[in-house]
Amino acid sequence: MLRVHSYESLGTYDGPGIRLVVFLQGCQFRCLYCANPDTIDPRGESRATAPDEILRMATSQKPFFGRKGGVTFSGGEPTLQARELIPLCRMLRQAGIHICLDTNGGLWNEEVEELLKLTDLVLLDVKEFNDERHRKLTGRSNAQTLLTARWLEEHERPFWLRYVLVPGHSDWREDIEALGRHFHAYRMVERVEILPYHTLGVHKYEAMHWDYALKDVPLNTPEQLEEARDLFQRYFRTVYVN
C-alpha cells in the first residue's frame, strides 16, 4: 500500500504534457521554504492506497494525457516509498503510461535504483550546489543528489534539473555558475527549470503551528529571475522559468 497525501488531475507543471500528479507522504529533507510541510511526516495525514487504485485512476485519465503526458509521483519524497512504487510503475509501463518522478535525489538503495530504471523522466530537485548552504537550506548534504545525477547520466536516464531561486539562500551567482560547470557536459539533462520562490504554503505552517523560517524573505523580482536565467543559459541550451 502507498501512503498518498493528495492528487492533482490535469497538472501542467510537473513534467511534460498534461499529468496526473500523485503527492506521496514523507520526506527526509527539511527545506526551509517547503510548500507542502504537511507531507513531511511519514505518519502524517494520508491515505493507504492500493497500487491498483492509482492505476485505474491513471488509465481513466489517459485520454487527456496526449502524446507527452502521464503520471508524476511527487511529495514529499516519493523514493521513500520506492518498494511500493515499483509494482505500480511496472503496471503503468504495461499500460503505456509515461512515468515521471519528482525527487530530491537524496536517498539511494537497490529499490530506488530499480524505481529509476522504471521511470521515463526524472525531475531532479537540486536545492543548492554549495554543500554548506544546501545543509542550511534543507538539513541534509547534497552529496547523494549529485551521485544520483551521475547515475542517471551514466545509465542514460533523461532528467530535468529543477532549481528553486530563494533570495539570499540559493541565488548566489558563484553557486549557480559552479552548478553550471558541473552539469554542462551532461547529455541526459534535457532542460533546466528555475522555480521562483513563493509563499503559497505559509498558511499550512500557521495551521500546523509551525514557525515559517523565511517569513522575511521577499519574492523574486523579474530582474532576479532574468539574471538567473541568463546565468543558466551560459551552460544549458534549454532553460525555463516555471
BALOBA-1460 file (C-alpha; in Angstrom, 3 decimals):
// residues 242
<rec num="1" residu="m" x="0.000" y="0.000" z="0.000"/>
<rec num="2" residu="l" x="1.136" y="3.528" z="-0.787"/>
<rec num="3" residu="r" x="0.712" y="6.449" z="1.583"/>
<rec num="4" residu="v" x="-0.895" y="9.097" z="-0.639"/>
<rec num="5" residu="h" x="-1.295" y="12.664" z="0.567"/>
<rec num="6" residu="s" x="-3.263" y="14.072" z="-2.379"/>
<rec num="7" residu="y" x="-3.719" y="14.183" z="-6.148"/>
<rec num="8" residu="e" x="-3.728" y="16.807" z="-8.875"/>
<rec num="9" residu="s" x="-5.513" y="15.981" z="-12.101"/>
<rec num="10" residu="l" x="-4.691" y="17.748" z="-15.370"/>
<rec num="11" residu="g" x="-1.429" y="19.098" z="-13.921"/>
<rec num="12" residu="t" x="0.858" y="21.005" z="-16.275"/>
<rec num="13" residu="y" x="3.825" y="21.992" z="-14.070"/>
<rec num="14" residu="d" x="5.332" y="18.646" z="-13.058"/>
<rec num="15" residu="g" x="6.652" y="17.098" z="-16.229"/>
<rec num="16" residu="p" x="5.734" y="17.218" z="-19.910"/>
<rec num="17" residu="g" x="2.157" y="17.484" z="-21.138"/>
<rec num="18" residu="i" x="-0.951" y="17.009" z="-19.013"/>
<rec num="19" residu="r" x="-0.390" y="14.798" z="-15.988"/>
<rec num="20" residu="l" x="-1.930" y="13.085" z="-13.016"/>
<rec num="21" residu="v" x="0.282" y="14.172" z="-10.093"/>
<rec num="22" residu="v" x="0.350" y="11.843" z="-7.085"/>
<rec num="23" residu="f" x="1.710" y="13.500" z="-3.930"/>
<rec num="24" residu="l" x="3.147" y="10.876" z="-1.604"/>
<rec num="25" residu="q" x="3.608" y="11.228" z="2.151"/>
<rec num="26" residu="g" x="7.007" y="11.540" z="3.820"/>
<rec num="27" residu="c" x="10.266" y="13.402" z="3.161"/>
<rec num="28" residu="q" x="13.762" y="13.201" z="4.669"/>
<rec num="29" residu="f" x="14.619" y="16.808" z="3.739"/>
<rec num="30" residu="r" x="13.510" y="19.802" z="5.790"/>
<rec num="31" residu="c" x="13.608" y="22.573" z="3.197"/>
<rec num="32" residu="l" x="13.051" y="25.957" z="4.829"/>
<rec num="33" residu="y" x="10.746" y="27.032" z="2.001"/>
<rec num="34" residu="c" x="8.805" y="23.751" z="1.690"/>
<rec num="35" residu="a" x="5.379" y="24.462" z="0.212"/>
<rec num="36" residu="n" x="3.977" y="21.129" z="1.417"/>
<rec num="37" residu="p" x="5.081" y="20.820" z="5.065"/>
<rec num="38" residu="d" x="2.080" y="18.585" z="5.721"/>
<rec num="39" residu="t" x="3.733" y="15.906" z="3.555"/>
<rec num="40" residu="i" x="6.987" y="15.749" z="5.560"/>
<rec num="41" residu="d" x="5.955" y="13.426" z="8.394"/>
<rec num="42" residu="p" x="5.701" y="9.841" z="7.012"/>
<rec num="43" residu="r" x="2.934" y="9.245" z="9.554"/>
<rec num="44" residu="g" x="1.116" y="12.455" z="8.645"/>
<rec num="45" residu="e" x="-2.346" y="12.795" z="7.201"/>
<rec num="46" residu="s" x="-2.532" y="10.469" z="4.211"/>
<rec num="47" residu="r" x="-4.484" y="7.522" z="2.932"/>
<rec num="48" residu="a" x="-3.251" y="3.972" z="2.446"/>
<rec num="49" residu="t" x="-3.884" y="3.362" z="-1.239"/>
<rec num="50" residu="a" x="-3.567" y="0.179" z="-3.279"/>
<rec num="51" residu="p" x="-1.479" y="0.469" z="-6.472"/>
<rec num="52" residu="d" x="-4.453" y="-0.841" z="-8.467"/>
<rec num="53" residu="e" x="-6.486" y="2.200" z="-7.416"/>
<rec num="54" residu="i" x="-3.885" y="4.613" z="-8.807"/>
<rec num="55" residu="l" x="-3.577" y="2.503" z="-11.962"/>
<rec num="56" residu="r" x="-7.334" y="2.740" z="-12.524"/>
<rec num="57" residu="m" x="-7.234" y="6.491" z="-11.985"/>
<rec num="58" residu="a" x="-4.334" y="6.907" z="-14.434"/>
<rec num="59" residu="t" x="-5.968" y="4.677" z="-17.028"/>
<rec num="60" residu="s" x="-9.225" y="6.630" z="-16.831"/>
<rec num="61" residu="q" x="-7.328" y="9.884" z="-17.413"/>
<rec num="62" residu="k" x="-5.078" y="8.520" z="-20.160"/>
<rec num="63" residu="p" x="-7.184" y="10.052" z="-22.983"/>
<rec num="64" residu="f" x="-6.271" y="13.512" z="-21.607"/>
<rec num="65" residu="f" x="-2.533" y="12.806" z="-21.482"/>
<rec num="66" residu="g" x="-1.965" y="13.009" z="-25.221"/>
<rec num="67" residu="r" x="1.458" y="12.079" z="-26.584"/>
<rec num="68" residu="k" x="3.519" y="13.741" z="-23.841"/>
<rec num="69" residu="g" x="1.521" y="13.448" z="-20.624"/>
<rec num="70" residu="g" x="1.306" y="10.758" z="-17.975"/>
<rec num="71" residu="v" x="1.722" y="10.263" z="-14.244"/>
<rec num="72" residu="t" x="4.113" y="12.166" z="-11.963"/>
<rec num="73" residu="f" x="4.988" y="10.944" z="-8.480"/>
<rec num="74" residu="s" x="5.876" y="13.835" z="-6.181"/>
<rec num="75" residu="g" x="5.590" y="14.577" z="-2.493"/>
<rec num="76" residu="g" x="7.033" y="14.669" z="-0.047"/>
<rec num="77" residu="e" x="9.776" y="12.455" z="-1.393"/>
<rec num="78" residu="p" x="8.492" y="9.535" z="-3.481"/>
<rec num="79" residu="t" x="11.669" y="7.441" z="-3.254"/>
<rec num="80" residu="l" x="10.871" y="6.845" z="0.426"/>
<rec num="81" residu="q" x="8.129" y="4.558" z="-0.930"/>
<rec num="82" residu="a" x="10.208" y="3.030" z="-3.728"/>
<rec num="83" residu="r" x="9.349" y="-0.543" z="-2.727"/>
<rec num="84" residu="e" x="5.623" y="0.139" z="-3.065"/>
<rec num="85" residu="l" x="6.037" y="2.195" z="-6.253"/>
<rec num="86" residu="i" x="7.946" y="-0.466" z="-8.197"/>
<rec num="87" residu="p" x="4.986" y="-2.792" z="-8.927"/>
<rec num="88" residu="l" x="2.767" y="0.199" z="-9.740"/>
<rec num="89" residu="c" x="5.318" y="1.575" z="-12.207"/>
<rec num="90" residu="r" x="5.564" y="-1.820" z="-13.888"/>
<rec num="91" residu="m" x="1.791" y="-1.804" z="-14.374"/>
<rec num="92" residu="l" x="1.836" y="1.786" z="-15.673"/>
<rec num="93" residu="r" x="4.517" y="0.875" z="-18.201"/>
<rec num="94" residu="q" x="2.458" y="-2.099" z="-19.374"/>
<rec num="95" residu="a" x="-0.467" y="0.294" z="-19.828"/>
<rec num="96" residu="g" x="1.695" y="2.594" z="-21.964"/>
<rec num="97" residu="i" x="1.602" y="5.485" z="-19.480"/>
<rec num="98" residu="h" x="4.586" y="7.848" z="-19.190"/>
<rec num="99" residu="i" x="6.101" y="7.949" z="-15.686"/>
<rec num="100" residu="c" x="7.770" y="10.985" z="-14.115"/>
<rec num="101" residu="l" x="9.489" y="11.026" z="-10.726"/>
<rec num="102" residu="d" x="9.983" y="14.333" z="-8.901"/>
<rec num="103" residu="t" x="12.769" y="13.678" z="-6.389"/>
<rec num="104" residu="n" x="15.433" y="15.391" z="-4.304"/>
<rec num="105" residu="g" x="17.751" y="12.504" z="-5.216"/>
<rec num="106" residu="g" x="18.917" y="12.233" z="-1.618"/>
<rec num="107" residu="l" x="18.071" y="8.583" z="-0.973"/>
<rec num="108" residu="w" x="19.803" y="5.582" z="-2.506"/>
<rec num="109" residu="n" x="19.302" y="1.831" z="-2.214"/>
<rec num="110" residu="e" x="18.554" y="-1.096" z="-4.525"/>
<rec num="111" residu="e" x="14.848" y="-0.290" z="-4.574"/>
<rec num="112" residu="v" x="15.455" y="3.341" z="-5.550"/>
<rec num="113" residu="e" x="17.762" y="2.153" z="-8.328"/>
<rec num="114" residu="e" x="15.089" y="-0.226" z="-9.618"/>
<rec num="115" residu="l" x="12.486" y="2.540" z="-9.458"/>
<rec num="116" residu="l" x="14.675" y="4.877" z="-11.520"/>
<rec num="117" residu="k" x="15.084" y="2.161" z="-14.157"/>
<rec num="118" residu="l" x="11.285" y="2.057" z="-14.494"/>
<rec num="119" residu="t" x="10.933" y="5.843" z="-14.743"/>
<rec num="120" residu="d" x="10.750" y="7.609" z="-18.098"/>
<rec num="121" residu="l" x="11.822" y="11.024" z="-16.801"/>
<rec num="122" residu="v" x="13.266" y="12.270" z="-13.512"/>
<rec num="123" residu="l" x="12.677" y="15.791" z="-12.229"/>
<rec num="124" residu="l" x="15.777" y="16.204" z="-10.082"/>
<rec num="125" residu="d" x="15.472" y="18.959" z="-7.485"/>
<rec num="126" residu="v" x="18.918" y="20.419" z="-6.839"/>
<rec num="127" residu="k" x="18.302" y="22.734" z="-3.905"/>
<rec num="128" residu="e" x="21.771" y="24.344" z="-3.824"/>
<rec num="129" residu="f" x="25.156" y="23.385" z="-5.265"/>
<rec num="130" residu="n" x="27.259" y="24.585" z="-2.338"/>
<rec num="131" residu="d" x="27.008" y="21.776" z="0.210"/>
<rec num="132" residu="e" x="27.226" y="24.031" z="3.285"/>
<rec num="133" residu="r" x="24.425" y="26.244" z="2.026"/>
<rec num="134" residu="h" x="22.482" y="23.148" z="0.979"/>
<rec num="135" residu="r" x="22.685" y="21.841" z="4.554"/>
<rec num="136" residu="k" x="21.429" y="25.154" z="5.935"/>
<rec num="137" residu="l" x="18.559" y="25.179" z="3.446"/>
<rec num="138" residu="t" x="17.493" y="21.523" z="3.713"/>
<rec num="139" residu="g" x="19.131" y="19.999" z="6.780"/>
<rec num="140" residu="r" x="20.943" y="17.490" z="4.547"/>
<rec num="141" residu="s" x="24.015" y="17.220" z="2.341"/>
<rec num="142" residu="n" x="23.658" y="17.379" z="-1.438"/>
<rec num="143" residu="a" x="26.280" y="14.643" z="-1.956"/>
<rec num="144" residu="q" x="23.786" y="11.876" z="-2.754"/>
<rec num="145" residu="t" x="21.772" y="14.159" z="-5.025"/>
<rec num="146" residu="l" x="24.884" y="14.706" z="-7.152"/>
<rec num="147" residu="l" x="25.630" y="10.964" z="-7.128"/>
<rec num="148" residu="t" x="22.071" y="10.268" z="-8.259"/>
<rec num="149" residu="a" x="22.547" y="12.725" z="-11.136"/>
<rec num="150" residu="r" x="25.749" y="10.937" z="-12.102"/>
<rec num="151" residu="w" x="23.928" y="7.569" z="-12.079"/>
<rec num="152" residu="l" x="21.215" y="8.997" z="-14.342"/>
<rec num="153" residu="e" x="23.854" y="10.285" z="-16.739"/>
<rec num="154" residu="e" x="25.848" y="7.048" z="-16.792"/>
<rec num="155" residu="h" x="22.731" y="4.921" z="-17.300"/>
<rec num="156" residu="e" x="21.309" y="7.240" z="-19.973"/>
<rec num="157" residu="r" x="18.181" y="8.120" z="-17.998"/>
<rec num="158" residu="p" x="16.828" y="11.545" z="-19.059"/>
<rec num="159" residu="f" x="16.226" y="14.149" z="-16.382"/>
<rec num="160" residu="w" x="15.343" y="17.772" z="-15.823"/>
<rec num="161" residu="l" x="17.193" y="19.926" z="-13.312"/>
<rec num="162" residu="r" x="14.869" y="21.956" z="-11.082"/>
<rec num="163" residu="y" x="16.200" y="24.840" z="-9.016"/>
<rec num="164" residu="v" x="14.188" y="26.993" z="-6.600"/>
<rec num="165" residu="l" x="15.607" y="30.519" z="-6.581"/>
<rec num="166" residu="v" x="15.346" y="31.705" z="-2.956"/>
<rec num="167" residu="p" x="16.690" y="35.239" z="-2.387"/>
<rec num="168" residu="g" x="19.640" y="35.166" z="-0.014"/>
<rec num="169" residu="h" x="19.663" y="31.353" z="0.143"/>
<rec num="170" residu="s" x="20.049" y="29.825" z="-3.321"/>
<rec num="171" residu="d" x="20.560" y="32.801" z="-5.643"/>
<rec num="172" residu="w" x="24.329" y="33.039" z="-5.175"/>
<rec num="173" residu="r" x="25.942" y="33.719" z="-8.534"/>
<rec num="174" residu="e" x="29.054" y="31.655" z="-7.772"/>
<rec num="175" residu="d" x="26.945" y="28.629" z="-6.796"/>
<rec num="176" residu="i" x="24.829" y="28.760" z="-9.951"/>
<rec num="177" residu="e" x="27.994" y="29.059" z="-12.042"/>
<rec num="178" residu="a" x="29.550" y="26.100" z="-10.181"/>
<rec num="179" residu="l" x="26.385" y="24.064" z="-10.818"/>
<rec num="180" residu="g" x="26.527" y="25.000" z="-14.485"/>
<rec num="181" residu="r" x="30.164" y="23.943" z="-14.818"/>
<rec num="182" residu="h" x="29.395" y="20.660" z="-13.054"/>
<rec num="183" residu="f" x="26.452" y="19.696" z="-15.252"/>
<rec num="184" residu="h" x="27.085" y="21.420" z="-18.578"/>
<rec num="185" residu="a" x="28.557" y="18.297" z="-20.214"/>
<rec num="186" residu="y" x="25.756" y="16.003" z="-19.039"/>
<rec num="187" residu="r" x="23.946" y="14.673" z="-22.117"/>
<rec num="188" residu="m" x="20.907" y="13.460" z="-20.149"/>
<rec num="189" residu="v" x="19.922" y="16.909" z="-18.827"/>
<rec num="190" residu="e" x="17.040" y="17.754" z="-21.149"/>
<rec num="191" residu="r" x="16.156" y="21.091" z="-19.601"/>
<rec num="192" residu="v" x="16.594" y="23.331" z="-16.570"/>
<rec num="193" residu="e" x="13.610" y="24.741" z="-14.727"/>
<rec num="194" residu="i" x="14.041" y="27.773" z="-12.484"/>
<rec num="195" residu="l" x="11.239" y="27.755" z="-9.919"/>
<rec num="196" residu="p" x="10.530" y="31.191" z="-8.423"/>
<rec num="197" residu="y" x="10.365" y="31.324" z="-4.636"/>
<rec num="198" residu="h" x="6.790" y="31.671" z="-3.371"/>
<rec num="199" residu="t" x="4.938" y="31.702" z="-0.062"/>
<rec num="200" residu="l" x="1.780" y="29.859" z="-1.119"/>
<rec num="201" residu="g" x="2.295" y="27.234" z="1.589"/>
<rec num="202" residu="v" x="2.729" y="29.618" z="4.521"/>
<rec num="203" residu="h" x="-0.877" y="29.148" z="5.644"/>
<rec num="204" residu="k" x="-0.095" y="25.454" z="6.175"/>
<rec num="205" residu="y" x="2.621" y="26.362" z="8.689"/>
<rec num="206" residu="e" x="0.135" y="28.525" z="10.537"/>
<rec num="207" residu="a" x="-2.430" y="25.714" z="10.597"/>
<rec num="208" residu="m" x="0.221" y="23.268" z="11.858"/>
<rec num="209" residu="h" x="1.524" y="25.784" z="14.458"/>
<rec num="210" residu="w" x="4.969" y="25.674" z="12.868"/>
<rec num="211" residu="d" x="7.255" y="28.673" z="12.523"/>
<rec num="212" residu="y" x="7.974" y="29.652" z="8.914"/>
<rec num="213" residu="a" x="11.701" y="30.448" z="8.936"/>
<rec num="214" residu="l" x="11.722" y="32.523" z="5.735"/>
<rec num="215" residu="k" x="8.870" y="34.880" z="6.582"/>
<rec num="216" residu="d" x="11.106" y="37.908" z="5.920"/>
<rec num="217" residu="v" x="12.405" y="36.681" z="2.559"/>
<rec num="218" residu="p" x="10.965" y="38.722" z="-0.351"/>
<rec num="219" residu="l" x="9.671" y="37.204" z="-3.558"/>
<rec num="220" residu="n" x="11.913" y="37.240" z="-6.614"/>
<rec num="221" residu="t" x="11.902" y="40.353" z="-8.751"/>
<rec num="222" residu="p" x="11.627" y="39.928" z="-12.549"/>
<rec num="223" residu="e" x="15.213" y="41.184" z="-12.766"/>
<rec num="224" residu="q" x="16.468" y="38.448" z="-10.405"/>
<rec num="225" residu="l" x="14.739" y="35.748" z="-12.419"/>
<rec num="226" residu="e" x="16.085" y="37.124" z="-15.682"/>
<rec num="227" residu="e" x="19.616" y="37.281" z="-14.275"/>
<rec num="228" residu="a" x="19.387" y="33.676" z="-13.092"/>
<rec num="229" residu="r" x="18.102" y="32.549" z="-16.485"/>
<rec num="230" residu="d" x="20.970" y="34.329" z="-18.206"/>
<rec num="231" residu="l" x="23.442" y="32.539" z="-15.906"/>
<rec num="232" residu="f" x="21.950" y="29.111" z="-16.534"/>
<rec num="233" residu="q" x="21.806" y="29.732" z="-20.285"/>
<rec num="234" residu="r" x="25.573" y="30.032" z="-20.344"/>
<rec num="235" residu="y" x="25.735" y="26.311" z="-19.572"/>
<rec num="236" residu="f" x="22.423" y="24.802" z="-20.770"/>
<rec num="237" residu="r" x="20.548" y="25.140" z="-24.034"/>
<rec num="238" residu="t" x="17.013" y="24.814" z="-22.642"/>
<rec num="239" residu="v" x="16.182" y="26.937" z="-19.588"/>
<rec num="240" residu="y" x="12.706" y="27.877" z="-18.401"/>
<rec num="241" residu="v" x="11.333" y="29.971" z="-15.581"/>
<rec num="242" residu="n" x="8.440" y="27.791" z="-14.442"/>
